[in-house]
Amino acid sequence: MPVRKKGKLPFRTISETYTLEYGEAEVELHSDAFKAGDRILIVDDLIATGGTMLAAAKLISRSGGQVVETATIVDLPDLGGSQRIREAGYGVFAVCSFTEDE
């Protein structure tokens, strides 16, 4: 199920606001996307500060789903997002990661 920026999804949605480096953003999920107990893998293209992934995890939990893992193509660990996600109790799988020196 897609998690998108506010206003992009049709039908009934629930939303979650999260903090960016420069302000706030809001993402939405269809309110009937999951049943209680559904096991969910969150996949995103990039982890920077982790705000989008953590907001998605909150939406999924509010919908009754259970986040079992997160995955990304690119992790930018120097920005702290993957650490924040781990501290929130979620595993992080990344295909590749790049530090400031790379």
Secondary structure by P-SEA (a helix, b strand, c coil): ccccccccccccccbbbbbcccbbbbbbccccccccbbbbbbbbcccccaaaaaaaaaaaaaacbbbccccccccccccaaaaaaaaabbbbbbcccccccc
